[in-house]
């Protein structure tokens, strides 16, 4: 009976699969953070556009005091500052997503390398088993041939 296939690096392969899954989850979390920041940034931009429209209407009517102008300017500055903070956070998370993507690709390649090695070893094992089976069948055929020849000789001698 042929021996069972056993890949000596199976534990290493399983570990690499686990590491790859962890890296994929970390990448997904980073992408989710980036998505949330982009959504908040878009809301911030909408808020700023709405404010500028309202401010523009007040300017057209010309009905506001110096105190209101100061308040509007401070609010506009505050909105701009928030937008800059969101854009910085967005840039930081874009860098983080790219870093995690590279890590994921790296561990995926390492896992794939072992998967390919395992497949190669399995093919070699299957060829070896097939070769052993063929040798066994050849031997059985040879023995059967020799028995038939002996039987023919013994019948012809008698």
Protein Blocks (a to p, Z undefined) as FASTA:
>chain_A
ZZddddfklmmmmmmmmmmmmmmmmmmmmmmmmmmmmmmmmmmmmmmmmmmmmmmmmmmn
opacfklmmmmmmmmmmmmmmmmmmmmmmmmmmmmmmmmmmmmmmmmmmmmmmmmmmmmm
mmmmmmmmmmmmmmmmmmmmmmmmmmmmmmmmmmmmZZ
